[in-house]
Amino acid sequence: MKQSKVVLYVAMSLDGYIARLDGSVDWLYDVQGDGGDNGYGDFYKGVGVVVMGRLTYDEVLKISDEFLYAGKPCYVLTRREQAPDKYVHFTDEALDSLIPRLQAMTDGDVWLVGGGQLVQAFLEHELIDEVQLTLIPKLLGEGIPLFPAGTVPGNLKLTGLERMGQMVSICYEVIK
């Protein structure tokens, strides 16, 4: 079995935001892509486990009546007590133990969906192996940044670059 990677796969505005201040991602829906799914289907096939923060989970629930990640084990990190959910495992387990455990249970990659605070925590613990970033040609002016103030400095190695209509997909390996 191959060692699964932890992949941050996310769309970001040109000025560095992943959502509006209220958490909305409505600004993503009218951007001209490649005419298909912009590589999402191929990426998702390689995902074994989905991980996100509670605020991101709350926004995901607003996008569709059906849970978007129902076919994959999904872990939501939260400190709050949550009602049981048939699609989600809520946890407050420490990242240093949770992520290796999730990597061991899957042949696929661990997808870090977001948000910014969780990305920062993963970087602090050196848990992200790869960043797949889709740059959206919009300036939001304000919002939830992908890399909030206080993010741990780090180095990345460019491993891929692809134009998809008006968007650009950039792939980096995180240098540890």
FIKOLZA-1660 file (N, C-alpha, C; in steps of 0.1 Angstrom, whole numbers, plus 5000, padded with zeros to 4 digits):
% residues 176
   i   px   py   pz ch aa at
   1 5009 4988 5000  A  M  N
   1 5000 5000 5000  A  M CA
   1 5009 5012 5000  A  M  C
   2 5006 5022 4991  A  K  N
   2 5014 5034 4990  A  K CA
   2 5010 5043 5002  A  K  C
   3 5020 5052 5006  A  Q  N
   3 5017 5061 5017  A  Q CA
   3 5009 5072 5011  A  Q  C
   4 4997 5075 5017  A  S  N
   4 4989 5085 5012  A  S CA
   4 4994 5099 5016  A  S  C
   5 4991 5108 5007  A  K  N
   5 4996 5122 5009  A  K CA
   5 4984 5130 5016  A  K  C
   6 4988 5141 5023  A  V  N
   6 4978 5150 5027  A  V CA
   6 4979 5162 5017  A  V  C
   7 4967 5164 5010  A  V  N
   7 4967 5174 4999  A  V CA
   7 4957 5185 5003  A  V  C
   8 4962 5197 5003  A  L  N
   8 4953 5209 5003  A  L CA
   8 4949 5212 4989  A  L  C
   9 4936 5210 4986  A  Y  N
   9 4930 5212 4973  A  Y CA
   9 4920 5222 4974  A  Y  C
  10 4922 5234 4969  A  V  N
  10 4913 5245 4972  A  V CA
  10 4914 5256 4961  A  V  C
  11 4902 5263 4960  A  A  N
  11 4902 5275 4951  A  A CA
  11 4904 5287 4959  A  A  C
  12 4911 5297 4953  A  M  N
  12 4914 5309 4960  A  M CA
  12 4913 5321 4950  A  M  C
  13 4907 5332 4955  A  S  N
  13 4907 5344 4947  A  S CA
  13 4921 5349 4944  A  S  C
  14 4922 5358 4935  A  L  N
  14 4936 5363 4931  A  L CA
  14 4942 5371 4943  A  L  C
  15 4933 5377 4952  A  D  N
  15 4938 5384 4963  A  D CA
  15 4939 5375 4976  A  D  C
  16 4938 5362 4975  A  G  N
  16 4941 5353 4986  A  G CA
  16 4930 5348 4994  A  G  C
  17 4918 5350 4990  A  Y  N
  17 4906 5346 4998  A  Y CA
  17 4900 5333 4993  A  Y  C
  18 4895 5325 5003  A  I  N
  18 4889 5312 4999  A  I CA
  18 4873 5313 5001  A  I  C
  19 4869 5324 5007  A  A  N
  19 4854 5326 5010  A  A CA
  19 4852 5340 5013  A  A  C
  20 4840 5344 5012  A  R  N
  20 4836 5358 5017  A  R CA
  20 4836 5358 5032  A  R  C
  21 4835 5369 5038  A  L  N
  21 4835 5370 5052  A  L CA
  21 4824 5362 5059  A  L  C
  22 4813 5360 5052  A  D  N
  22 4802 5352 5058  A  D CA
  22 4804 5337 5055  A  D  C
  23 4815 5333 5048  A  G  N
  23 4818 5319 5045  A  G CA
  23 4813 5315 5031  A  G  C
  24 4806 5324 5025  A  S  N
  24 4800 5320 5012  A  S CA
  24 4811 5319 5001  A  S  C
  25 4808 5309 4992  A  V  N
  25 4817 5307 4980  A  V CA
  25 4810 5309 4967  A  V  C
  26 4799 5317 4967  A  D  N
  26 4791 5320 4956  A  D CA
  26 4799 5326 4944  A  D  C
  27 4810 5333 4947  A  W  N
  27 4818 5339 4937  A  W CA
  27 4825 5329 4928  A  W  C
  28 4825 5316 4932  A  L  N
  28 4832 5306 4924  A  L CA
  28 4824 5301 4912  A  L  C
  29 4811 5303 4912  A  Y  N
  29 4802 5297 4903  A  Y CA
  29 4801 5303 4889  A  Y  C
  30 4805 5315 4886  A  D  N
  30 4804 5320 4873  A  D CA
  30 4817 5323 4866  A  D  C
  31 4827 5315 4870  A  V  N
  31 4840 5316 4863  A  V CA
  31 4841 5306 4852  A  V  C
  32 4846 5311 4841  A  Q  N
  32 4848 5302 4829  A  Q CA
  32 4860 5292 4832  A  Q  C
  33 4856 5279 4832  A  G  N
  33 4867 5269 4834  A  G CA
  33 4870 5262 4821  A  G  C
  34 4873 5249 4822  A  D  N
  34 4877 5242 4810  A  D CA
  34 4866 5236 4802  A  D  C
  35 4853 5239 4806  A  G  N
  35 4842 5233 4800  A  G CA
  35 4837 5220 4806  A  G  C
  36 4846 5215 4815  A  G  N
  36 4842 5202 4822  A  G CA
  36 4842 5205 4837  A  G  C
  37 4848 5196 4845  A  D  N
  37 4848 5197 4859  A  D CA
  37 4862 5203 4864  A  D  C
  38 4870 5208 4855  A  N  N
  38 4883 5214 4858  A  N CA
  38 4892 5205 4866  A  N  C
  39 4892 5192 4863  A  G  N
  39 4901 5182 4870  A  G CA
  39 4896 5177 4883  A  G  C
  40 4884 5182 4888  A  Y  N
  40 4879 5177 4901  A  Y CA
  40 4877 5162 4902  A  Y  C
  41 4870 5157 4891  A  G  N
  41 4867 5143 4891  A  G CA
  41 4879 5134 4893  A  G  C
  42 4890 5137 4885  A  D  N
  42 4902 5129 4886  A  D CA
  42 4908 5130 4900  A  D  C
  43 4908 5143 4905  A  F  N
  43 4914 5145 4919  A  F CA
  43 4906 5137 4929  A  F  C
  44 4893 5138 4928  A  Y  N
  44 4884 5131 4938  A  Y CA
  44 4885 5116 4938  A  Y  C
  45 4888 5110 4926  A  K  N
  45 4890 5096 4925  A  K CA
  45 4902 5091 4934  A  K  C
  46 4912 5100 4935  A  G  N
  46 4924 5096 4943  A  G CA
  46 4922 5099 4958  A  G  C
  47 4911 5105 4962  A  V  N
  47 4909 5108 4976  A  V CA
  47 4904 5096 4984  A  V  C
  48 4910 5094 4995  A  G  N
  48 4905 5083 5004  A  G CA
  48 4897 5088 5016  A  G  C
  49 4901 5099 5021  A  V  N
  49 4895 5105 5033  A  V CA
  49 4894 5120 5031  A  V  C
  50 4883 5126 5036  A  V  N
  50 4881 5141 5035  A  V CA
  50 4882 5146 5049  A  V  C
  51 4889 5157 5051  A  V  N
  51 4891 5164 5064  A  V CA
  51 4887 5179 5062  A  V  C
  52 4880 5184 5072  A  M  N
  52 4876 5198 5071  A  M CA
  52 4873 5203 5085  A  M  C
  53 4873 5217 5087  A  G  N
  53 4869 5223 5099  A  G CA
  53 4854 5224 5100  A  G  C
  54 4849 5227 5112  A  R  N
  54 4835 5228 5113  A  R CA
  54 4829 5240 5105  A  R  C
  55 4835 5251 5105  A  L  N
  55 4830 5262 5097  A  L CA
  55 4829 5259 5082  A  L  C
  56 4839 5252 5077  A  T  N
  56 4838 5248 5063  A  T CA
  56 4827 5238 5061  A  T  C
  57 4825 5228 5071  A  Y  N
  57 4814 5219 5070  A  Y CA
  57 4801 5226 5070  A  Y  C
  58 4799 5236 5078  A  D  N
  58 4787 5243 5079  A  D CA
  58 4784 5249 5065  A  D  C
  59 4794 5254 5058  A  E  N
  59 4792 5260 5045  A  E CA
  59 4789 5249 5034  A  E  C
  60 4796 5238 5035  A  V  N
  60 4793 5227 5026  A  V CA
  60 4779 5223 5027  A  V  C
  61 4773 5223 5039  A  L  N
  61 4759 5219 5040  A  L CA
  61 4749 5228 5033  A  L  C
  62 4754 5241 5031  A  K  N
  62 4745 5251 5024  A  K CA
  62 4746 5249 5009  A  K  C
  63 4756 5242 5003  A  I  N
  63 4758 5242 4989  A  I CA
  63 4748 5232 4982  A  I  C
  64 4744 5221 4989  A  S  N
  64 4736 5211 4982  A  S CA
  64 4727 5204 4993  A  S  C
  65 4716 5199 4988  A  D  N
  65 4707 5191 4997  A  D CA
  65 4714 5178 5000  A  D  C
  66 4722 5173 4992  A  E  N
  66 4729 5160 4994  A  E CA
  66 4743 5163 4998  A  E  C
  67 4748 5156 5008  A  F  N
  67 4762 5158 5013  A  F CA
  67 4772 5155 5002  A  F  C
  68 4780 5165 4999  A  L  N
  68 4789 5164 4987  A  L CA
  68 4799 5153 4988  A  L  C
  69 4803 5149 5000  A  Y  N
  69 4814 5139 5002  A  Y CA
  69 4808 5126 5007  A  Y  C
  70 4796 5122 5004  A  A  N
  70 4789 5111 5010  A  A CA
  70 4796 5098 5007  A  A  C
  71 4804 5097 4996  A  G  N
  71 4810 5085 4992  A  G CA
  71 4824 5082 4998  A  G  C
  72 4828 5092 5007  A  K  N
  72 4842 5090 5013  A  K CA
  72 4840 5092 5028  A  K  C
  73 4849 5086 5036  A  P  N
  73 4850 5089 5050  A  P CA
  73 4853 5104 5052  A  P  C
  74 4845 5111 5060  A  C  N
  74 4847 5125 5062  A  C CA
  74 4849 5128 5077  A  C  C
  75 4859 5135 5080  A  Y  N
  75 4862 5139 5094  A  Y CA
  75 4861 5154 5095  A  Y  C
  76 4853 5159 5105  A  V  N
  76 4852 5173 5107  A  V CA
  76 4858 5176 5121  A  V  C
  77 4868 5185 5121  A  L  N
  77 4875 5188 5133  A  L CA
  77 4867 5199 5140  A  L  C
  78 4863 5197 5153  A  T  N
  78 4855 5207 5160  A  T CA
  78 4858 5205 5175  A  T  C
  79 4856 5216 5182  A  R  N
  79 4857 5215 5197  A  R CA
  79 4843 5215 5203  A  R  C
  80 4833 5217 5195  A  R  N
  80 4819 5218 5199  A  R CA
  80 4813 5204 5198  A  R  C
  81 4804 5201 5207  A  E  N
  81 4796 5189 5207  A  E CA
  81 4787 5190 5195  A  E  C
  82 4786 5179 5187  A  Q  N
  82 4778 5179 5175  A  Q CA
  82 4768 5167 5175  A  Q  C
  83 4757 5169 5169  A  A  N
  83 4747 5158 5168  A  A CA
  83 4753 5148 5158  A  A  C
  84 4751 5135 5160  A  P  N
  84 4756 5125 5151  A  P CA
  84 4751 5127 5137  A  P  C
  85 4759 5124 5127  A  D  N
  85 4757 5125 5113  A  D CA
  85 4761 5113 5106  A  D  C
  86 4753 5108 5097  A  K  N
  86 4756 5095 5091  A  K CA
  86 4768 5096 5081  A  K  C
  87 4771 5108 5076  A  Y  N
  87 4782 5110 5067  A  Y CA
  87 4795 5115 5073  A  Y  C
  88 4795 5119 5085  A  V  N
  88 4806 5126 5091  A  V CA
  88 4810 5121 5104  A  V  C
  89 4823 5120 5107  A  H  N
  89 4829 5117 5120  A  H CA
  89 4834 5130 5126  A  H  C
  90 4827 5135 5136  A  F  N
  90 4832 5147 5143  A  F CA
  90 4842 5143 5153  A  F  C
  91 4853 5151 5154  A  T  N
  91 4864 5148 5162  A  T CA
  91 4871 5160 5167  A  T  C
  92 4877 5159 5179  A  D  N
  92 4886 5169 5184  A  D CA
  92 4900 5163 5187  A  D  C
  93 4902 5151 5181  A  E  N
  93 4915 5144 5182  A  E CA
  93 4926 5153 5177  A  E  C
  94 4938 5152 5184  A  A  N
  94 4949 5160 5180  A  A CA
  94 4954 5156 5166  A  A  C
  95 4958 5166 5158  A  L  N
  95 4962 5164 5144  A  L CA
  95 4973 5154 5143  A  L  C
  96 4983 5155 5153  A  D  N
  96 4994 5146 5152  A  D CA
  96 4991 5131 5153  A  D  C
  97 4980 5128 5159  A  S  N
  97 4976 5114 5160  A  S CA
  97 4965 5111 5149  A  S  C
  98 4956 5120 5147  A  L  N
  98 4945 5118 5137  A  L CA
  98 4950 5116 5123  A  L  C
  99 4958 5125 5118  A  I  N
  99 4962 5124 5104  A  I CA
  99 4970 5111 5101  A  I  C
 100 4980 5107 5109  A  P  N
 100 4987 5094 5106  A  P CA
 100 4977 5082 5106  A  P  C
 101 4967 5083 5115  A  R  N
 101 4957 5072 5116  A  R CA
 101 4949 5072 5103  A  R  C
 102 4945 5084 5098  A  L  N
 102 4937 5084 5086  A  L CA
 102 4945 5080 5074  A  L  C
 103 4958 5083 5074  A  Q  N
 103 4966 5079 5063  A  Q CA
 103 4968 5064 5063  A  Q  C
 104 4969 5058 5074  A  A  N
 104 4970 5043 5075  A  A CA
 104 4958 5036 5071  A  A  C
 105 4946 5042 5072  A  M  N
 105 4934 5035 5069  A  M CA
 105 4929 5036 5054  A  M  C
 106 4937 5042 5046  A  T  N
 106 4933 5044 5032  A  T CA
 106 4944 5043 5022  A  T  C
 107 4941 5038 5010  A  D  N
 107 4951 5038 4999  A  D CA
 107 4951 5052 4992  A  D  C
 108 4940 5060 4994  A  G  N
 108 4939 5073 4988  A  G CA
 108 4945 5084 4996  A  G  C
 109 4945 5095 4990  A  D  N
 109 4950 5107 4997  A  D CA
 109 4940 5113 5007  A  D  C
 110 4946 5120 5017  A  V  N
 110 4938 5127 5027  A  V CA
 110 4936 5142 5021  A  V  C
 111 4923 5145 5018  A  W  N
 111 4920 5158 5013  A  W CA
 111 4917 5168 5024  A  W  C
 112 4925 5178 5026  A  L  N
 112 4923 5189 5035  A  L CA
 112 4914 5199 5027  A  L  C
 113 4901 5200 5030  A  V  N
 113 4892 5209 5023  A  V CA
 113 4894 5223 5028  A  V  C
 114 4896 5225 5040  A  G  N
 114 4897 5239 5046  A  G CA
 114 4891 5239 5060  A  G  C
 115 4891 5250 5065  A  G  N
 115 4894 5264 5061  A  G CA
 115 4907 5269 5065  A  G  C
 116 4908 5282 5065  A  G  N
 116 4921 5289 5068  A  G CA
 116 4927 5285 5081  A  G  C
 117 4920 5285 5092  A  Q  N
 117 4925 5281 5105  A  Q CA
 117 4930 5267 5105  A  Q  C
 118 4923 5258 5099  A  L  N
 118 4928 5244 5099  A  L CA
 118 4940 5243 5090  A  L  C
 119 4941 5250 5079  A  V  N
 119 4953 5250 5070  A  V CA
 119 4965 5254 5079  A  V  C
 120 4963 5265 5086  A  Q  N
 120 4974 5270 5094  A  Q CA
 120 4978 5259 5104  A  Q  C
 121 4969 5252 5111  A  A  N
 121 4973 5242 5121  A  A CA
 121 4980 5231 5114  A  A  C
 122 4975 5226 5102  A  F  N
 122 4982 5216 5095  A  F CA
 122 4996 5220 5091  A  F  C
 123 4998 5232 5087  A  L  N
 123 5012 5237 5084  A  L CA
 123 5021 5238 5096  A  L  C
 124 5015 5242 5107  A  E  N
 124 5023 5242 5120  A  E CA
 124 5028 5228 5124  A  E  C
 125 5020 5218 5121  A  H  N
 125 5024 5204 5124  A  H CA
 125 5031 5197 5112  A  H  C
 126 5034 5205 5102  A  E  N
 126 5041 5199 5090  A  E CA
 126 5033 5187 5084  A  E  C
 127 5020 5188 5083  A  L  N
 127 5012 5177 5078  A  L CA
 127 5008 5178 5064  A  L  C
 128 5010 5189 5057  A  I  N
 128 5006 5190 5043  A  I CA
 128 5017 5186 5034  A  I  C
 129 5014 5177 5025  A  D  N
 129 5025 5172 5016  A  D CA
 129 5024 5179 5002  A  D  C
 130 5012 5183 4998  A  E  N
 130 5010 5189 4985  A  E CA
 130 4999 5200 4986  A  E  C
 131 5001 5210 4978  A  V  N
 131 4991 5221 4977  A  V CA
 131 4986 5221 4962  A  V  C
 132 4973 5219 4960  A  Q  N
 132 4968 5221 4947  A  Q CA
 132 4958 5232 4947  A  Q  C
 133 4962 5243 4942  A  L  N
 133 4956 5256 4943  A  L CA
 133 4950 5260 4929  A  L  C
 134 4937 5263 4929  A  T  N
 134 4931 5269 4917  A  T CA
 134 4929 5284 4919  A  T  C
 135 4936 5292 4911  A  L  N
 135 4935 5306 4912  A  L CA
 135 4923 5311 4904  A  L  C
 136 4914 5318 4910  A  I  N
 136 4901 5323 4904  A  I CA
 136 4904 5338 4901  A  I  C
 137 4901 5342 4888  A  P  N
 137 4904 5356 4884  A  P CA
 137 4894 5366 4890  A  P  C
 138 4893 5367 4903  A  K  N
 138 4884 5376 4909  A  K CA
 138 4892 5383 4921  A  K  C
 139 4889 5395 4924  A  L  N
 139 4894 5402 4936  A  L CA
 139 4882 5404 4945  A  L  C
 140 4882 5398 4957  A  L  N
 140 4871 5399 4966  A  L CA
 140 4872 5411 4975  A  L  C
 141 4884 5416 4977  A  G  N
 141 4886 5428 4986  A  G CA
 141 4887 5425 5000  A  G  C
 142 4879 5415 5005  A  E  N
 142 4879 5410 5018  A  E CA
 142 4873 5396 5019  A  E  C
 143 4876 5389 5029  A  G  N
 143 4871 5376 5031  A  G CA
 143 4879 5368 5040  A  G  C
 144 4878 5354 5039  A  I  N
 144 4885 5345 5047  A  I CA
 144 4898 5341 5039  A  I  C
 145 4910 5345 5045  A  P  N
 145 4922 5342 5037  A  P CA
 145 4926 5327 5038  A  P  C
 146 4932 5322 5027  A  L  N
 146 4937 5309 5028  A  L CA
 146 4948 5308 5038  A  L  C
 147 4957 5318 5038  A  F  N
 147 4968 5318 5047  A  F CA
 147 4967 5330 5056  A  F  C
 148 4960 5329 5068  A  P  N
 148 4958 5340 5077  A  P CA
 148 4971 5345 5083  A  P  C
 149 4971 5357 5088  A  A  N
 149 4983 5362 5095  A  A CA
 149 4987 5352 5106  A  A  C
 150 5000 5351 5107  A  G  N
 150 5006 5341 5116  A  G CA
 150 5008 5328 5111  A  G  C
 151 5005 5326 5098  A  T  N
 151 5008 5313 5091  A  T CA
 151 5023 5310 5092  A  T  C
 152 5027 5298 5095  A  V  N
 152 5041 5294 5096  A  V CA
 152 5047 5296 5082  A  V  C
 153 5059 5303 5081  A  P  N
 153 5066 5304 5068  A  P CA
 153 5070 5290 5063  A  P  C
 154 5071 5288 5050  A  G  N
 154 5075 5276 5045  A  G CA
 154 5079 5277 5030  A  G  C
 155 5085 5267 5025  A  N  N
 155 5089 5266 5011  A  N CA
 155 5082 5256 5003  A  N  C
 156 5079 5259 4991  A  L  N
 156 5072 5250 4982  A  L CA
 156 5080 5248 4969  A  L  C
 157 5077 5236 4963  A  K  N
 157 5084 5234 4950  A  K CA
 157 5073 5232 4939  A  K  C
 158 5073 5240 4929  A  L  N
 158 5063 5239 4918  A  L CA
 158 5064 5226 4911  A  L  C
 159 5053 5218 4910  A  T  N
 159 5053 5205 4904  A  T CA
 159 5043 5204 4892  A  T  C
 160 5034 5214 4891  A  G  N
 160 5025 5214 4880  A  G CA
 160 5018 5228 4878  A  G  C
 161 5014 5231 4866  A  L  N
 161 5008 5243 4862  A  L CA
 161 4999 5240 4850  A  L  C
 162 4986 5244 4851  A  E  N
 162 4977 5242 4840  A  E CA
 162 4967 5253 4839  A  E  C
 163 4965 5258 4827  A  R  N
 163 4954 5267 4825  A  R CA
 163 4941 5260 4822  A  R  C
 164 4930 5264 4829  A  M  N
 164 4917 5258 4827  A  M CA
 164 4907 5270 4824  A  M  C
 165 4906 5273 4812  A  G  N
 165 4897 5285 4808  A  G CA
 165 4904 5297 4814  A  G  C
 166 4896 5305 4822  A  Q  N
 166 4901 5317 4829  A  Q CA
 166 4908 5314 4842  A  Q  C
 167 4909 5301 4846  A  M  N
 167 4915 5298 4859  A  M CA
 167 4929 5291 4857  A  M  C
 168 4937 5291 4867  A  V  N
 168 4950 5285 4867  A  V CA
 168 4951 5275 4878  A  V  C
 169 4955 5263 4875  A  S  N
 169 4957 5253 4886  A  S CA
 169 4972 5252 4888  A  S  C
 170 4976 5253 4900  A  I  N
 170 4990 5253 4904  A  I CA
 170 4992 5242 4915  A  I  C
 171 5002 5234 4912  A  C  N
 171 5005 5223 4922  A  C CA
 171 5019 5225 4928  A  C  C
 172 5019 5224 4941  A  Y  N
 172 5032 5225 4948  A  Y CA
 172 5034 5213 4957  A  Y  C
 173 5047 5209 4958  A  E  N
 173 5051 5200 4969  A  E CA
 173 5056 5208 4981  A  E  C
 174 5052 5205 4993  A  V  N
 174 5056 5212 5004  A  V CA
 174 5070 5207 5008  A  V  C
 175 5080 5216 5009  A  I  N
 175 5093 5212 5013  A  I CA
 175 5093 5211 5029  A  I  C
 176 5097 5200 5034  A  K  N
 176 5097 5198 5049  A  K CA
 176 5112 5197 5054  A  K  C
% end
